[in-house]
Amino acid sequence: MNNLVIMPTEKRTLNLGEYAEEATIIVEETATPKRVNHFIEANTQETTLQHLKNDCITPVFAKDNELTVNHAAFIETVWEAANSYYNGETIGTPDIRVSHVIKGRTPDAIHKPANQLLESDKTIYYERAAFSIDIPTVYETIEGNKLNLSIVGVRAYNQMNLYSKKVPELFRLAIGFKNQVCCNMCIFTDGYKDDLRVSNTSELYRSALELFNNYNPAKHLHLMQQLGNTSMSEHQFAQILGKMRLYQCLPNGYQKRLPRMLLTDTQINSVAKAYINDENFGSFGNELNMWKFYNLLTGANKSSYIDSFLDRSLNATEMAVGINAALHGDEHYKWFID
């Protein structure tokens, strides 16, 4: 891990009570080549912070008309927290993906036919948003793949009751490493808050700093490096895929006795196809090391919807680490390889 550039002791002296001032992110409106890989795909579309701030309305809690923390404020707050905690590092511009657009009309356009609506008559916001902020100066190379430290946030209004009075709002926030070969996200347990509930951006800022402070990148990198030391045969890989398909059909009582497995049948099929066809991690006809197996799982997870993306990212890590341990005799994930 000679390339890892980070000073955790110095960073952990931050005063978490010092909140960020209002941040402004400037994104240059320049033409850039369209990227093939995204950290999440599914039914999402790429957007900008300016679009979220200037063109989208902010949902409210219906019973008291209190504002939610909108997607733009979420992204800006986490970006500012990253700049504070990782002061001196290069902090990338947020890569933002949205889905499930919610459309409305301005009051003076209520009686217009839909095909006569002007752009100025329309209101929109997105039910779900996800973003990724890369820190390219904190990196490591594993099995020839460069991994950058990356912060990922997820917000899904469908997981909240906007018809009630204002309550603490649900966010999901993670810090881990992004494989630059394929943009697969690698999430570890202590780098993920799956039930982050806050009422305002000050609380959100402090929670982001706490997450960064609790995350141990050296431990996470060591865990991933260990995966490259173990390989499985094609027969063992086929056995694992078969058990993953069986898992979906098990009786509830039986399934609860096993470690959780969140990938869908479609994603398991994607793992099988990538084993044969993926130019970076495919190993058809050869042994498959656990690092490649892990990236087959995280690659399949990119087809998840935004609201389930981070949970399945973490589960991909759990599956890879658990099966790796089972190949060395551990009992917990033994069902998947027997």
C-alpha positions, 0 to 999 in steps of 0.5 A: 500500500505504498501509494496510499496518500492519507493522514488519518491522525491529522484529519481526526483532530477536526472540530465536528461542531464547526459547520460549513459556510454556504458552499458554491460549486462552479461547474464549467459548461464545457463540452466533454466526451461522453463517458462509457462507465458510470458508478450507477446505471440502471434507469438513471440519467446524468445531470448537473448541480446547476440543473438541480438548483435552478430548474427543480422545485423543492418538495415540502412536507404537506401537513406543515409546508416545511421544506425538505433538504433538497438534492442540491443542498445534500450534494453541496453539504457533503462536498463541503464536508469532504473539502474540510476533512480532506483539506489539501487533497484534490476533491473532484466535481460531483458526478450526479445521477437522477431518476423517477422525474416528478412533473407538475405545472405552474398555476397559470398552466392548469387548464392547458392541454399537455401538448401545448405546455411551454417549458416555463409552464412545467415544474419538475423534481427527481424522486431519487438522486445519487452522486459520487465525489472522487478524491483522486489524490488518495488512491491505491493499486490492486491487481493492476486496478487503480482505486480512488477514494470516493464518497457516494450519497443517495437520496430517495423521497419515495422512502419518506412520508412527505404527506406528514409533518416535518420529521428527520429526513433519511439519507444514505452516505458511504465512503469507499474506493472506486475502481477506475477501470470500471467505476465499480464502487467498493463499500465496506461496513465502517464506511457506510451509514444506511439510516442517516436521519437529519433535520437540516444541513448542519446536522448532515455536515456533522454526520458526514464528518463523523463518517469520514472520521470513523472510516479506516481506508487502510483496513478496507484496502487490506481486505480487498488486497487479500481477495487477490490471494485466493482463487476458485475453479470454474466448477466452484464458481458455477456452484456459487452461482447456482446456490445464489439462484437457489437462495431466492426460492428458499423458504423464509425460515431457511433463508433467514439462517443463511447470510443475506444475499441481495442480488437479483436473478437478473444481476446473477445472470449478469455476473455469469455473462461477465465471467465469460465476456468481461475484458477486465474480470472475465476468466472463462476456462481459467481459475477466478480469483476473488478480487475478480469475483468481487468486481463481477458482483459490484459490476452487476450491482450498477444495474440497481435502482438508486434506492437499493444501490448502496445496500447491494454495494455493501452486500457485494463486499459481504458476499466476496469476503464471506465466500473467500473465508469459506474457501479457507474453511470458515463455516458462515458462508459454507452453504454457498460453496457446498 
